[in-house]
Amino acid sequence: MGNFDLCVIGGGPAGYAAAMRAIDLGKRVALVERDRIGGTGIYNGALASKTLWELSHRVATANEVLRGRDRAPFRLSWEEITKTLNEAQFERKYLYSCHMQMMAARPGEAGRMFKHIRGHAEFIDPHAISVTREGTSTTVSADHFIIATGSRPRNLPNIAVDERRIFSSDGIFQIEDLPESIVIIGAGVVGCEFATIFSNFGSTRVHLIDRAPRILPFEDEDVSELVARNLERKGVVIHHQARLECIAAEPDAVRYLLRYEQGGTDEIAVEKALLSVGRIANVDALGLNKAEVEMDANGNVLLTGTFTSQPHIHVVGDAMGVNMLVNIGEQEGRHAVERIWNVHDRSLSHANVSTIMFLDPEVAGVGLNEQDCRTRNIPHRIARIDYSCLARAIAMRRTNGFFKLIVSDDAEMKVLGMRAVGEHASSAIQAVALMMATGTGIHELAKLMHPHPSIIEGVQECARMLLGTSIFKPEVLNDRMRCYSWRPSAGIRAA
């Protein structure tokens, strides 16, 4: 098929972003995808789960209004839910499809810059791959390669995932109806998101197995406790500090046995189970030994940034085995292309990544949290304000949440991190992320003219609290506002 400047293996978010960035630089690009362009980002990852969350959130909000009004709760059938899901996936898929067709239809040399090749790619030597589809093979050679083959759900040796009774986090989208009950194994982000989705729809009794003392253990205690409290309010049973002894799919149920750290056991039967214990990189079927790419003992590619041991071969996105998020993967793809053609010489950085967890309530964050700062012995100051102090949250009748701004414990008070927990949380963190990237202190944030009423006024009030100029005073409303500092030697003290 001739030689390309770049061959990207994998057409998910990271691979597609890499291919398009290379076209920006005038390079001839082959994009090889085994299945569907968009990958997990469309079909069993971010778009799919967030479409379900948005729909379930609307159902839960409607039922909050109906509660206490002597009205039957609103319910959706799985057929109605999947109709919305399919529409969302089609729209995104159609966008990719139209974009690629229009790229290929460009006149002259521009139309020959991009080639989409379908099939399974496997290296035959460091500079060529064989692409196989329906029994036929094509050889593709390139000066540079980017591996963006994504990830798949991690399995556990003692749990037989059959995608009928016991599901993976990919297979759960193929259920035929909302189950009457489900157990979710794993209380990380994905497990808690699915617990939120199923409990929001109101038709499923949800059990969540948590081996740690609290869910979302990587987050601050006030964040995880609020999320846990809201899940339990919606009927979710959280099995804290519980070890799964065994689980088996039976003809009419899934039966599992738990052993608790403080003693005692529980045997419980549910209709379905979801295994959500992380993901692993899809790099084992690429023939990387033939490309002479070095691997570690766990089967992951040894990397320096995105570079492999072969300098012309890079790995980006989920295939790197860490930081498996769409926004990170896209940036990694673009970064790899820019390093290949010397657009810059900066190292890959994952600092100050903005994240969002679709829970109840929504949780967004950037930078360090409190426990990160304490683990690293970083002196810091904190301002926290409840949503119940914000006019927009009161108007929405959604006062369950808070903002927490973390800054350096010095005169500059540069932002170290922020957590937003509540409605519109993700809309509130980007300005703070920009401040962190530019090293701006909170003095400028306190002076900005924010729109009113808006949720982001809470971020500004946090800045004012730290400066001692807030409209509401934390020493008066100390049940809703807090301002304090922490130093390794002194612990917590009032700011």
C-alpha positions as a printed Julia matrix, in Angstrom:
495×3 Matrix{Float64}:
   0.0     0.0    0.0
   3.02    2.25  -0.12
   4.83    4.11   2.6
   3.16    6.63   4.93
   4.72    9.3    7.08
   2.66    8.01  10.01
   0.59    4.91  10.68
  -1.76    5.15  13.64
  -3.03    1.81  14.96
  -6.38    2.36  16.66
  -9.15    4.8   15.79
 -10.42    5.75  19.24
 -10.09    9.26  20.7
  -6.3     9.14  21.13
  -5.56    7.64  17.71
  -7.95    9.88  15.83
  -6.53   13.0   17.53
  -3.0    11.88  16.61
  -3.96   11.3   12.96
  -5.59   14.71  12.63
  -2.65   16.49  14.25
  -0.28   14.85  11.78
  -2.46   16.07   8.9
  -2.15   19.59  10.35
   1.6    19.2    9.81
   1.18   18.11   6.2
   1.94   14.43   6.78
   0.47   11.45   4.92
  -1.38    9.34   7.47
  -2.82    5.81   7.59
  -5.35    5.16  10.36
  -5.9     1.45  11.0
  -8.96    0.41  13.02
 -10.03   -3.17  13.64
 -13.61   -2.43  14.61
 -15.32    0.98  14.75
 -13.89    4.48  14.56
 -14.45    6.21  17.9
 -13.76    3.02  19.85
 -14.54    2.85  23.54
 -15.02    6.62  23.57
 -18.35    6.08  21.76
 -19.57    2.55  22.26
 -18.83    1.29  25.76
 -17.04    4.11  27.51
 -17.43    7.82  28.09
 -20.26    8.68  25.67
 -22.33    5.58  26.41
 -22.1     5.73  30.2
 -22.6     9.49  30.33
 -25.68    9.27  28.11
 -27.11    6.75  30.57
 -26.14    9.0   33.49
 -27.77   12.08  31.95
 -30.99   10.18  31.28
 -31.02    8.56  34.72
 -30.34   11.96  36.32
 -33.43   13.4   34.64
 -35.52   10.46  35.82
 -34.25   10.89  39.4
 -34.89   14.65  39.29
 -38.46   14.11  38.02
 -39.12   11.63  40.81
 -37.83   14.06  43.43
 -40.52   16.49  42.26
 -43.18   13.77  42.29
 -42.22   12.5   45.73
 -44.7    13.63  48.37
 -47.32   14.63  45.79
 -49.17   11.31  45.85
 -47.96   10.5   42.32
 -46.56    7.21  41.06
 -42.82    7.38  40.33
 -41.75    7.91  36.72
 -40.09    4.9   35.13
 -38.44    4.23  31.77
 -38.2     0.84  30.09
 -34.81   -0.46  28.98
 -36.12   -0.24  25.4
 -36.72    3.5   25.84
 -33.33    3.94  27.51
 -31.43    2.11  24.75
 -33.25    4.14  22.1
 -31.75    7.31  23.57
 -28.35    5.62  23.92
 -28.37    4.45  20.31
 -29.34    7.93  19.09
 -26.42    9.51  20.96
 -23.95    6.95  19.65
 -25.24    7.33  16.1
 -24.83   11.11  16.21
 -21.23   10.84  17.33
 -20.45    8.03  14.88
 -22.05   10.01  12.05
 -19.85   12.99  12.89
 -16.7    10.86  12.53
 -18.0     9.22   9.35
 -18.88   12.53   7.68
 -15.56   14.03   8.7
 -13.54   11.16   7.2
 -15.56   11.17   3.97
 -15.07   14.9    3.58
 -11.34   14.51   4.29
 -11.05   11.92   1.52
 -13.12   14.05  -0.88
 -10.83   17.07  -0.69
  -9.37   17.94  -4.11
  -5.88   17.05  -5.21
  -3.12   16.09  -2.8
  -5.19   17.07   0.25
  -7.58   14.17  -0.42
  -4.67   11.7   -0.43
  -3.27   12.79   2.94
  -5.51   10.5    4.98
  -6.24    6.79   4.49
  -8.64    4.82   6.71
  -7.79    1.1    6.67
 -10.03   -1.47   8.36
  -8.63   -4.63   9.91
  -6.44   -6.1   12.63
  -2.88   -4.74  12.66
   0.17   -6.77  13.6
   3.83   -5.81  13.22
   5.87   -7.92  10.83
   9.06   -5.9   11.44
   9.88   -2.54  13.1
   8.75   -0.55  10.05
   5.77   -2.49   8.69
   2.48   -4.03   9.77
   0.14   -6.56   8.25
  -3.55   -5.55   8.3
  -5.9    -8.54   8.14
  -9.62   -8.4    7.39
 -11.95  -11.16   6.26
  -9.08  -13.45   5.34
  -7.1   -10.96   3.26
  -3.93   -9.17   4.35
  -2.39   -5.86   3.36
   1.09   -4.65   4.25
   1.44   -1.06   5.44
   4.82    0.57   5.97
   5.48    3.92   7.62
   8.29    6.1    8.88
   6.59    6.39  12.27
   3.93    4.44  14.18
   1.57    5.44  16.99
  -0.12    2.64  18.92
  -3.51    3.73  20.21
  -5.27    0.39  20.62
  -7.18    1.25  23.79
  -8.0    -1.06  26.66
 -10.37   -3.79  27.79
 -11.95   -4.63  31.17
  -9.71   -6.36  33.66
 -10.88   -9.83  34.73
 -10.32  -11.65  38.01
  -9.32  -15.33  38.0
 -12.1   -16.44  40.34
 -14.96  -14.64  38.54
 -16.34  -16.11  35.32
 -17.67  -13.21  33.25
 -20.24  -14.65  30.83
 -21.91  -11.36  29.71
 -25.28  -12.94  30.49
 -25.48  -12.93  34.27
 -22.04  -11.61  35.22
 -21.06   -8.63  33.06
 -17.9    -6.66  32.35
 -18.01   -2.87  32.18
 -18.11   -3.25  28.36
 -20.79   -5.95  28.28
 -23.18   -4.22  30.7
 -24.47   -2.04  27.86
 -25.88   -5.16  26.2
 -28.29   -6.13  29.01
 -31.78   -6.89  27.75
 -33.72   -5.21  30.56
 -33.18   -3.25  33.75
 -32.47   -5.93  36.38
 -34.46   -6.08  39.58
 -31.17   -6.31  41.47
 -27.45   -6.1   40.7
 -24.18   -6.37  42.6
 -21.27   -4.19  41.48
 -17.81   -5.49  42.31
 -15.47   -2.53  42.65
 -16.18    0.86  44.24
 -13.93    3.0   42.07
 -15.14    5.62  39.61
 -16.76    3.26  37.08
 -18.4     1.09  39.75
 -19.82    4.12  41.55
 -21.01    5.65  38.28
 -22.99    2.51  37.4
 -24.34    2.34  40.97
 -25.55    5.92  40.46
 -27.1     5.15  37.04
 -29.02    2.05  38.14
 -30.23    3.61  41.39
 -31.32    6.79  39.55
 -33.57    4.81  37.2
 -35.32    3.49  40.3
 -36.07   -0.03  39.1
 -32.97   -1.82  40.41
 -31.81   -2.72  43.89
 -28.06   -2.05  43.86
 -25.35   -3.66  45.99
 -21.82   -2.2   45.9
 -18.85   -4.18  47.22
 -16.16   -1.96  48.7
 -12.99   -3.56  50.08
 -11.79   -0.23  51.53
 -13.28    1.6   54.55
 -14.94    4.05  52.13
 -15.77    4.31  48.44
 -13.57    6.45  46.17
 -10.6     6.14  48.56
  -8.39    8.33  46.32
 -10.69   11.3   47.04
 -11.01   13.34  50.23
 -13.23   11.93  52.93
 -15.84   14.68  52.63
 -16.26   13.91  48.9
 -16.61   10.15  49.27
 -18.89   10.44  52.3
 -21.31   12.76  50.49
 -21.46   10.45  47.46
 -21.94    7.38  49.7
 -24.68    9.09  51.69
 -26.6     9.97  48.54
 -26.24    6.47  47.11
 -27.55    4.97  50.34
 -30.42    7.47  50.37
 -31.46    6.01  47.01
 -31.38    2.48  48.36
 -27.87    1.37  47.37
 -26.43   -1.16  49.83
 -22.7    -0.49  50.24
 -20.79   -3.44  51.7
 -17.86   -1.63  53.32
 -14.6    -3.46  54.07
 -15.99   -6.6   52.47
 -14.02   -9.3   50.67
 -15.73  -11.31  47.94
 -15.16  -14.95  48.85
 -16.96  -16.44  45.86
 -19.56  -15.62  43.22
 -21.39  -17.9   40.79
 -23.98  -17.5   38.05
 -26.93  -19.84  38.55
 -29.85  -20.4   36.14
 -32.06  -17.84  37.87
 -29.66  -15.69  39.95
 -26.13  -14.66  40.82
 -25.15  -15.8   44.3
 -22.17  -14.37  46.16
 -20.55  -14.69  49.59
 -18.94  -11.77  51.43
 -16.6   -11.84  54.41
 -16.33   -8.61  56.41
 -13.1    -7.31  57.87
 -14.72   -6.79  61.27
 -16.09  -10.34  61.22
 -19.11  -12.15  59.86
 -20.29  -13.22  56.43
 -23.21  -12.54  54.09
 -24.63  -14.72  51.33
 -26.74  -12.72  48.88
 -28.59  -13.53  45.65
 -29.16  -10.93  42.92
 -30.3   -11.03  39.32
 -27.13   -9.66  37.69
 -23.54   -8.78  38.56
 -21.08   -6.21  37.18
 -17.32   -6.65  37.51
 -15.65   -3.24  37.52
 -12.05   -3.55  38.69
 -10.18   -1.48  36.13
  -8.91   -1.97  32.59
  -5.77   -3.31  30.89
  -4.0    -2.14  27.75
  -4.72   -3.83  24.41
  -1.14   -4.41  23.27
  -0.73   -8.18  23.51
  -1.92   -9.02  19.95
   0.2    -6.49  18.04
   3.3    -8.6   17.48
   5.44   -6.08  19.34
   8.23   -8.65  19.68
   8.64   -8.5   15.89
   8.88   -4.72  16.15
  11.58   -5.23  18.81
   9.63   -3.11  21.3
  10.6    -3.78  24.92
   7.91   -4.81  27.43
   7.83   -5.03  31.22
   7.05   -8.13  33.28
   3.34   -7.25  33.38
   2.97   -7.1   29.61
   2.94   -3.31  29.36
   5.12   -1.4   26.91
   8.18    0.22  28.47
   7.84    3.94  27.8
   9.66    7.22  28.18
   6.83    9.68  27.74
   5.16    8.24  24.64
   8.44    6.84  23.2
   9.04    3.09  23.15
  12.46    1.47  22.94
  12.07    1.96  19.18
  12.17    5.78  18.81
   9.89    5.78  15.77
   7.14    3.86  17.62
   4.99    5.67  20.19
   2.13    4.57  22.47
  -0.75    6.86  23.52
  -4.12    6.69  25.25
  -5.33    3.66  27.18
  -2.68    1.5   25.49
  -0.12    3.19  27.78
  -1.76    1.36  30.69
  -2.28    4.43  32.9
  -4.49    7.56  33.07
  -7.27    6.07  30.96
  -9.36    9.14  30.15
 -10.51   10.49  26.78
  -9.17   14.01  27.31
  -5.77   12.69  28.39
  -5.6    10.25  25.45
  -6.34   12.99  22.93
  -3.61   15.2   24.38
  -1.16   12.27  24.39
  -1.91   11.58  20.72
  -1.31   15.2   19.75
   1.8    15.37  21.94
   3.34   12.28  20.3
   2.89   13.74  16.81
   4.38   17.06  17.87
   7.42   15.31  19.37
   7.92   13.17  16.25
   8.15   16.25  14.03
   9.9    18.51  16.56
   7.09   21.01  17.02
   8.43   21.31  20.6
  10.71   19.39  22.94
   8.51   19.44  26.06
   8.09   16.25  28.07
   4.68   14.68  28.42
   2.96   16.03  31.55
  -0.16   14.79  33.3
  -0.13   17.61  35.85
  -3.33   19.51  36.61
  -5.65   17.27  34.6
  -9.31   18.23  34.93
 -11.54   15.27  35.77
 -15.23   14.63  36.26
 -17.05   11.74  37.94
 -20.7    11.27  37.03
 -22.05   10.42  40.45
 -24.75   11.83  42.72
 -23.81   14.57  43.02
 -21.44   15.24  40.11
 -17.79   15.48  41.22
 -15.16   17.46  39.31
 -11.61   18.23  40.24
  -8.25   19.53  39.15
  -4.86   19.32  40.79
  -4.23   18.06  44.31
  -6.81   17.27  46.97
  -6.32   17.54  50.72
  -5.04   14.02  51.24
  -2.59   14.42  48.34
  -1.16   17.55  49.99
  -0.83   15.86  53.37
   0.75   12.74  51.9
   3.36   14.98  50.24
   3.75   17.2   53.35
   2.75   20.32  51.42
   1.58   23.21  53.64
  -1.73   24.53  52.31
  -4.82   26.6   53.01
  -8.37   25.52  52.26
 -11.65   27.32  51.78
 -14.86   25.35  51.5
 -18.37   26.67  50.84
 -21.61   24.69  50.67
 -23.97   24.99  47.72
 -26.63   26.1   50.21
 -24.88   29.52  50.23
 -25.15   29.97  46.45
 -28.13   31.72  44.86
 -28.04   29.61  41.69
 -28.04   26.34  43.63
 -30.95   27.56  45.77
 -32.87   28.57  42.62
 -32.26   25.12  41.11
 -33.28   23.5   44.42
 -29.99   21.58  44.19
 -28.09   22.61  47.33
 -26.41   19.25  47.95
 -22.74   19.94  47.3
 -19.74   22.17  47.97
 -16.66   23.87  46.51
 -13.24   23.36  48.05
 -10.3    25.51  46.94
  -6.76   24.51  48.01
  -3.91   27.04  47.8
  -0.31   27.32  48.93
   0.23   28.44  52.52
   2.1    31.63  51.68
   1.46   35.2   50.58
   1.03   34.26  46.9
  -1.65   31.66  47.63
  -1.24   29.91  44.28
  -3.88   27.32  43.51
  -2.84   23.72  44.24
  -6.18   22.13  43.45
  -9.94   22.32  43.65
 -12.86   19.96  44.13
 -16.4    20.79  43.04
 -19.16   18.49  44.23
 -22.67   19.25  43.01
 -24.74   20.48  40.08
 -22.71   22.04  37.23
 -19.48   20.97  38.99
 -17.6    20.4   35.75
 -18.37   23.94  34.55
 -16.63   25.45  37.55
 -13.13   24.0   37.38
 -11.72   25.13  34.03
 -10.91   28.68  35.08
  -9.08   27.29  38.09
  -7.2    24.83  35.84
  -6.05   27.8   33.73
  -4.92   29.64  36.86
  -2.88   26.61  37.87
  -1.3    26.36  34.41
  -0.3    30.03  34.44
   0.7    30.18  38.12
  -1.88   32.88  38.85
  -2.77   33.5   42.5
  -6.27   33.87  43.86
  -6.16   37.67  44.09
  -7.21   37.97  40.42
  -9.99   35.41  40.88
 -11.41   37.41  43.77
 -11.61   40.56  41.63
 -13.28   39.07  38.53
 -16.85   40.13  37.65
 -18.68   36.78  37.74
 -22.16   36.32  36.21
 -25.06   36.18  38.66
 -26.65   33.94  39.61
 -24.13   31.25  38.72
 -22.56   28.29  40.4
 -19.05   29.64  39.79
 -19.69   32.47  42.23
 -18.9    29.86  44.86
 -15.33   29.58  43.58
 -14.9    33.33  43.87
 -16.31   33.33  47.38
 -13.74   30.65  48.33
 -10.98   32.97  47.07
 -12.43   35.85  49.09
 -12.63   33.66  52.19
  -8.92   32.94  51.92
  -8.23   36.67  51.54
 -10.51   37.56  54.46
 -12.9    39.56  52.26
 -15.84   37.17  51.72
 -19.43   38.46  51.71
 -20.55   35.7   54.09
 -18.18   35.16  57.01
 -17.02   31.6   57.79
 -16.74   32.33  61.49
 -20.49   33.08  61.49
 -21.72   30.41  59.04
 -19.27   27.78  60.18
 -21.71   24.95  59.46
 -21.7    25.94  55.76
 -18.33   27.65  55.29
 -14.87   26.68  56.49
 -11.47   28.28  56.09
  -8.42   26.57  57.57
  -4.78   25.7   56.95
  -2.56   22.66  57.39
   1.16   22.33  58.01
   3.1    19.1   58.6
   4.14   20.12  62.08
   1.01   21.96  63.21
  -1.9    20.04  61.69
  -5.18   21.84  61.04
  -5.66   25.38  62.29
  -8.09   28.21  61.55
  -6.99   30.42  58.68
